[in-house]
Amino acid sequence: MSEPLISICIPTYEMHGKGLEFLGLSIERIKNQNFTRFEVVVSDNSRNDDIKRYCETQVQFLNLIYVRNKRKIGISANINFAIEHARADVVKVLFQDDFFYNNDALGQLYKIWNEKDRKWLVSASVHSHDGESFYHTLVPKYHPKIFLGSNTISSPSVLMISRKDAPRFDENLTWLMDCDYYKMCFDRLGLPAVCEQPTVVNRVGAHQVSQSGVTRSIQVAELKYVMKKYALDLSLFDRVKTVKYLIPTRFRNLVRKFT
């Protein structure tokens, strides 16, 4: 078997009972890729063995590495754990509920990777509620205040990055973990290469942490955290604009009257 050129890193967990179903669909899309020089690294944060047993059935079809992540619960820690077990020079992140848009997606990404002199790449994506119908194509674009939460790139499923140059996701963050990561990548590696054709489908629904597990108190805490982390990158205008969001809802309309 040839050495893999890409490590597809998939962080997994039960995902409110949907994790195994979503992972299974994503794996089937991976198996149909025309580009075959890859490995799959599944990092599992589950409290049961369902995903482990499923992965054991797939090793005969895929170059698949399963690792049980008991080190730390959380999406950022789980992605980091997967990346740490990757062997290829190039890492492709793929959330378990997301999947490749078509059979040429991985090959298309690797072609652009080789054409561009960059250390990270982001691709366009589409969205789906049911895994079958697609809407809202997003072509990614980096902007300097992305760490404050205006995500113009999309989820980490659109990300491909050099393994040796990749920062680790900040394990203090959940809601802003992707926006923060893109800021770290820019600071370390400059602007990303961009694939303007969709290669990934982002699944949208109540199963998402961003939909069901992120309270306003978490959002406020994470905004304060990144504002402190990147204090030197914030203007007075940025601070005023963000502080408006941090103010409790009942006071915001009053603040708007005077700003």
C-alpha positions in Angstrom: 0.0 0.0 0.0 1.3 3.4 -1.0 2.1 5.9 1.7 -0.8 8.3 2.2 -0.5 11.8 0.9 -3.5 13.1 2.9 -4.8 12.3 6.4 -8.5 12.8 6.7 -9.0 13.6 10.4 -12.5 13.0 11.8 -13.3 13.9 15.4 -16.3 11.8 16.6 -18.7 11.3 19.5 -22.3 10.1 20.0 -23.8 13.4 18.7 -27.1 13.0 20.4 -27.6 9.5 18.9 -26.8 10.7 15.3 -23.1 10.2 15.4 -22.8 6.7 13.9 -25.4 7.4 11.2 -23.6 10.6 10.1 -20.1 9.0 10.2 -21.3 6.1 8.2 -22.6 8.3 5.4 -19.4 10.4 5.4 -17.2 7.2 5.2 -19.2 6.0 2.2 -18.5 9.3 0.5 -14.8 8.9 1.4 -14.7 5.4 -0.1 -16.0 6.7 -3.4 -13.3 9.3 -3.8 -11.4 9.0 -7.1 -8.2 10.2 -5.3 -7.1 7.2 -3.2 -3.8 8.2 -1.6 -5.2 8.9 1.8 -5.7 7.6 5.3 -8.6 8.2 7.6 -8.0 9.0 11.3 -11.0 8.7 13.6 -10.6 10.2 17.0 -13.5 9.0 19.2 -14.8 11.0 22.3 -17.7 8.6 22.7 -18.8 7.0 26.0 -19.8 3.8 24.2 -18.2 1.5 21.6 -20.5 2.0 18.7 -18.1 4.0 16.6 -15.2 1.8 17.6 -17.1 -1.3 16.4 -18.1 0.4 13.2 -14.5 1.4 12.4 -13.4 -2.2 12.9 -15.7 -3.2 10.1 -14.2 -0.6 7.8 -10.5 -1.4 8.0 -10.8 -4.0 5.2 -12.0 -1.2 2.9 -10.0 1.8 4.0 -6.6 2.8 5.4 -8.3 3.7 8.7 -6.8 4.5 12.1 -9.1 4.5 15.1 -8.0 6.1 18.3 -10.0 6.4 21.5 -9.6 9.9 22.9 -9.9 9.7 26.7 -7.6 12.6 27.3 -10.1 15.4 27.1 -13.7 15.9 26.1 -14.5 18.6 23.5 -14.4 19.2 19.8 -11.1 21.2 19.8 -9.3 18.5 21.9 -10.8 15.8 19.7 -9.5 17.4 16.4 -6.1 17.9 18.0 -5.9 14.3 19.0 -6.8 13.2 15.5 -4.1 15.4 14.0 -1.5 14.1 16.5 -2.1 10.6 15.0 -2.0 11.6 11.4 0.9 10.3 9.3 0.6 12.2 6.0 2.2 15.6 5.3 -1.3 17.1 4.6 -4.2 17.1 7.0 -7.8 17.3 5.8 -10.3 18.0 8.7 -13.8 16.6 8.3 -16.4 16.8 11.0 -18.4 13.5 11.3 -21.7 15.0 10.3 -20.2 16.7 7.2 -19.3 14.9 4.0 -17.6 15.3 0.6 -19.7 17.1 -2.0 -18.7 14.7 -4.9 -16.3 12.0 -5.8 -13.7 14.4 -7.2 -13.6 16.6 -4.0 -10.4 15.2 -2.5 -8.5 15.1 -5.8 -9.6 18.6 -6.6 -8.3 19.8 -3.2 -5.0 18.1 -3.6 -4.5 19.5 -7.2 -5.0 23.1 -5.9 -2.8 22.3 -2.9 0.1 21.4 -5.2 -0.5 24.4 -7.5 -0.5 27.0 -4.7 2.5 28.0 -2.6 0.5 28.0 0.6 0.5 26.1 3.9 -3.2 26.0 4.3 -6.2 25.8 2.0 -10.0 26.4 2.5 -12.7 25.4 0.1 -16.2 26.5 -0.8 -19.0 24.6 0.9 -22.7 24.0 0.7 -25.2 23.3 3.4 -27.9 20.6 3.9 -30.6 19.8 6.5 -31.3 16.3 5.1 -28.0 15.2 3.5 -29.6 15.2 0.1 -30.7 18.7 -0.9 -28.1 21.5 -0.8 -28.3 25.3 -0.4 -26.2 28.4 0.3 -22.9 28.0 -1.4 -20.2 29.8 0.7 -16.9 30.8 -1.0 -14.5 31.4 1.9 -12.7 34.7 2.5 -10.4 35.6 5.4 -10.8 38.9 7.2 -8.6 40.3 10.0 -11.4 40.3 12.7 -12.6 36.8 12.0 -11.7 35.8 15.6 -14.6 37.9 16.9 -17.1 35.4 15.3 -18.0 36.7 11.9 -17.1 33.4 10.2 -16.7 34.1 6.5 -14.8 30.8 5.9 -17.2 28.1 7.4 -16.6 25.1 9.6 -13.2 23.3 9.9 -14.5 20.7 7.4 -13.4 23.1 4.6 -9.8 23.1 5.9 -6.7 21.5 4.5 -3.3 22.2 6.2 0.3 21.2 6.4 0.6 18.8 9.3 4.0 20.1 10.5 2.9 23.7 10.3 -0.5 23.3 11.7 -1.3 25.1 15.0 -3.4 23.2 17.5 -7.0 24.2 18.1 -7.5 26.2 21.3 -9.1 23.8 23.7 -10.6 26.6 25.8 -13.0 27.3 22.9 -16.0 25.7 21.4 -18.2 28.3 19.8 -15.3 30.3 18.4 -12.9 27.5 17.9 -12.9 27.7 14.1 -12.7 31.5 13.9 -9.9 31.5 16.4 -8.1 28.8 14.5 -8.2 30.7 11.2 -6.7 33.7 13.0 -3.9 31.5 14.3 -3.3 30.1 10.8 -3.1 33.5 9.3 -0.7 34.8 11.9 1.6 31.8 11.4 1.1 31.0 7.7 -0.4 34.0 5.9 -3.4 33.9 3.7 -4.9 30.6 2.7 -5.2 29.2 -0.8 -8.9 29.1 -1.8 -10.8 26.5 -3.8 -13.9 28.3 -5.1 -15.7 25.1 -6.0 -17.7 23.3 -3.3 -16.0 20.2 -2.0 -17.8 19.8 1.4 -21.4 19.6 2.6 -22.0 21.2 6.0 -24.9 19.4 7.7 -27.1 21.8 9.6 -29.5 20.8 12.4 -30.3 20.5 16.1 -27.5 17.9 16.5 -24.8 20.6 16.2 -23.0 21.9 19.2 -23.4 25.4 17.9 -27.2 24.9 17.8 -27.8 23.0 21.0 -24.8 23.3 23.3 -23.7 26.9 23.2 -25.5 29.2 25.6 -25.2 32.9 25.6 -23.0 32.7 28.7 -20.6 30.6 26.8 -20.6 33.0 23.9 -19.9 35.9 26.2 -17.1 34.1 27.9 -15.5 33.1 24.7 -15.7 36.6 23.2 -14.0 38.0 26.3 -11.4 35.3 26.0 -10.5 36.0 22.4 -10.6 39.8 23.0 -7.9 39.3 25.6 -6.0 36.8 23.5 -5.8 39.2 20.5 -5.9 42.5 22.4 -3.2 44.1 20.3 -5.3 43.4 17.1 -8.4 45.3 18.4 -9.1 49.0 17.7 -11.2 51.1 20.0 -14.1 50.7 17.5 -13.7 46.9 17.6 -14.0 47.0 21.4 -17.0 49.2 21.4 -18.8 47.2 18.8 -18.1 43.9 20.6 -19.0 45.3 24.0 -22.4 46.0 22.7 -22.9 42.3 22.2 -21.7 41.5 25.7 -24.3 43.7 27.3 -27.4 41.8 28.4 -30.2 41.9 25.8 -32.5 44.1 27.9 -30.0 46.9 27.8 -28.9 46.7 24.2 -31.8 48.7 22.7 -31.0 51.5 25.1 -27.3 51.4 24.1 -28.2 51.6 20.4 -30.0 54.9 20.9 -26.8 56.6 22.1 -24.3 55.0 19.7 
